[in-house]
Amino acid sequence: MSAAPDISPATARASARTSRLSRERIRSAWLFLAPMLIVLAGVALYPLYRTIWFSFTDASLDLLGEARFIGWRNYLEYVDYGNGDGEWFGLLADSRWWRSVWNTVWFAIVSVSLETLFGLVIALVLHKKFPGRVWVQAAVLIPWAIPTIVSARMWAWMLHDQFGIVNDMLQRIGLIDAPVAWTASPETAMIAVIMVDVWKTTPFMALLILAGLQMVPRDMYEAARLDGVPPFRLFRRVTLPLIMPALLVAIVFRALDALRVFDIVYVMTPNTDATRTMSVYARENLFDFDRFAYGSAASTLLFFIIALITIGFIYATRMNLEGDER
Amino acid sequence: MKRHLQFMTALAGATLLAGTAIAAELNIVHGSVGRDQEILRAQLDKFEAETGHTVTIVSMPESTTDQFAQYKLWLAAQSSDIDVYRLDVIWAPQIETHFIDLMPHVEDIIGDFVPGAVESQMVGDKLVALPMFLGAPALYYRSDLLEKHGKAVPETWQEMTETARAIMEAERAEGNADMWGFVFQGAAYEGLTCNAQEWIVSFGGGRIVENDGSIGINNPQAAEALTMAASWVGDIAPDGVLNYKEEDARGVFQSGNAVFMRNWNYAYALGNGDDSPIKGNFGVRTLPTGGEGKPSAHTLGGWHLGVSKYSENQEEAIELVRFLNNYENQKERAIVTSRPPTLTAVYEDAEVAAEQEFIPLWKPVVDGALPRPSAATKRQYNEVSSEFWTAVHDTMSGNGTAEENLAKLEARLKRLKGAGW
């Protein structure tokens, strides 16, 4: 390696040394990252790859080893009847699948919006100092601490049309005349599921937003108070912009969670078109029906749909994921 | 010294292994309804005392649809955790590859079993499970209420609807606001398939899929049956019936809030339990017919014991299956749970007849019970059933008429069938 004419031998030596140093640092960085990457590849990438592979085969749960590649047939296939007529088959042509997608997206939009709103209100209240605040904070968290399967079962009983306490209370205060079959009728089933999810997950939102609130410097409020800014304006112009990053991260977390919702629906209203979500649809085909490959195709699409929505959301809100100051 | 001890232990272990009397640890899985769990534990305790093996019960949810998914996962993973599975009557053709052929192990006793029950568990020449108990539903009616309002036990579905409505309205007028006419299993699951098959067959609408695999479900009689069922919801049956399984329906009937109920045989023993508010005030009869000169239909149910191919204790598991299905235990189960037994002789047992009159009374019903099309549709049965219950559930929740949903069902079934089942 001959030194370039405009570089003195001393600087060349120095840059060679730093680059060797940085090479070494990069190497040790990889070394430290390797265990995590290997574990990730084992528990996340490989199953994902398998699922995607199975979605292009004719696999059945009993005969996974004998799966044959069949191309895109699980996704879309045109079956020609031979008489000039024909029909589209496959996941992309399955109205029940698209109903599930719509159910899931609708569930995610409504539940996450309500949870954000209620979470914000609760967080603002908890951010104020009042006697017994610690106890209230702990109490608010209880719904979130109960395992979903337990709370869903509990609510299913509370919403029962004959023995349920919810109907009883609503009847006593005269809001309804006859018991409502919350989980049974298609009009109210989704409402019931969303209600339980909001009940359960609002504390989580409140907690994340509260953490964001506590990051807002006190002197901002002091200054605003001295200037006599009315409370609502203060919230709009000072609090909200400052907690926005935390709020957006919380919303992405919740949206990811809501888009793969399974347990609440499965426990409360398992097999109806009115509430079937993408995960429920995939599970049904994977295990209940003898259509493992078709279920894998549904899981694959579920993965891509969630990925797309998340990327879209991050892009639309111009969220700063690098963690540095903007 | 220490090495010596180790050697001795190993030797002792080897001698034990060579001998026959090793105590095995077995696991049996079932989905309990009513008093199933209680009686199974009691009988397993006897088995443990007799043989020295230990048996653990793994309990599953009440819904057969939920159980199936879990079993299929275990079996596909070739798990050796479960030795004996209690299998629904419809499952044999779908999961037979995971179970051993019991025929060589029960040849000496198989002749004593109800032939129809054994046949339902045969796939080719292989006996997938040994029949444990059967099911053929009944129409439960409140004899005290019928008498009070001067009504006869209904013969047809139409009569039942009228009687139910009349008594329900009269009772409500007397201040019994929670009274309903009829409860059944209307949730979107396998139980609805059983209920709806009965309505349709009793109206002359034929099977979901005929034995030869042909599909003729889209016909006026079937539509008439479903239209009738849809008219019940919100009228004589609560709206919530669309999410009722067996135990929900029993909850309403047994707390005295329904005139009629369609349910399996187990509800009889529980309704006559000491803590039951309707004890002695209800009776059973065969399900109503679809009208004058039409038949009545009862879906064949039942649960049977199969031994997993992946079990490490197959010998002991077979022993357990034989034990649970012997005369003594079947008789005890028949008396305690009022589930129809699978041994022909138990139906004629005088003690059973005295304790549980329901059992001998139900022999002809069990013999004539209608299987679901699991044999004809083979591995696709679950999907067929799901399509069927979806069509029925949609009709009952007002999501399209019976005609529309049946036409859709027919198209979907034809597509599923493709070139053949």
Interface residues (C-beta under 8 A of the other chain):
Chain A: S60 L61 D62 L64 F89 H160 D161 Q162 F163 P179 V180 A181 T183 A184 S185 P186 T269 P270 N271 T272 D273 R283 E284 F287 D288 F289 D290 R291
Chain B: S63 T65 D66 F68 A69 K72 L73 L75 A76 Q94 T97 H98 D178 G186 A187 A188 Y189 P238 D239 G240 V241 L242 N243 Y244 D248 G251 V252 N257 R379 Q380 N382 E383 S386 W389 T390 H393 D394 S397 N399 R415
